[in-house]
């Protein structure tokens, strides 16, 4: 295993796998690490169904294998904690985590993870947005229309699915779980499916 666990956020950077807390030169490390790590186990938090994630990651994994010269294997779990625990238990080498799940993993592992890269938008900005979804034929056109309705959040470790909406409603003066009925769905796919099935008015 790497001397410190590493999480990967967003996209692979060429040569990024050469990072380590071991004091060696870049040339020495890039030239020899593949022998120690012939297989990179890469975890990803659930933002789609496992089938969708596997399909959408095919090109990334092919590119990663080409750039690093070693095989890559995708690791998925049904929730954020599954990926985090796999990282702490040395079952995976790298992971794509949200900001919150990284912080929690860092705390739980007593600092034995470190960020490697972060996603950047085409305009150069960093971060992402949180959106509220409803069925296309629903009568709801705004968050105000959903007041008192059932609007799911995903997982307490999700930035866009839990933390951002929770903070934004608190800023407006009304806790989100007082503005909506706000159960936890368990993940982004579960939220969307819950809306489609009518379990939730929005998510």
RAFENDA-V353606 format. One line per field, one symbol per residue. phi: phi as a letter, one per 20 degrees, with the letter a starting at -180 (. if undefined). psi: psi as a letter, one per 40 degrees, with the letter a starting at -180 (. if undefined). A space follows every 10 residues. Layout:
phi = ???
psi = ???
This chain:
phi = .ffcfcdddn bfdgnffffa efecfgffff fcfffecfcd edecffdcff fffgffegff fffffffemc fccedccfbf ffffffffem ececbecfgf ffgfffffel necbfdbcfc ffenfdobdd cddcffefee dbfffegnee cfdebgeeff ebfgffffff ffncggfded fcfeeorfgf ffffffenfd fbb
psi = iidhihihhc ihhhedeehi ehgiiddddd eeddddgehh hhihiheaid dddddeeddd ddddddddei iihhhiieid ddddddddef eidiihiidd ddddddddef efiiidiiih ideeiiaiih ihiiideieh eidddeheih hiicheehdd eddddddddd deehideddi hgihdeiddd ddddddeedi di.
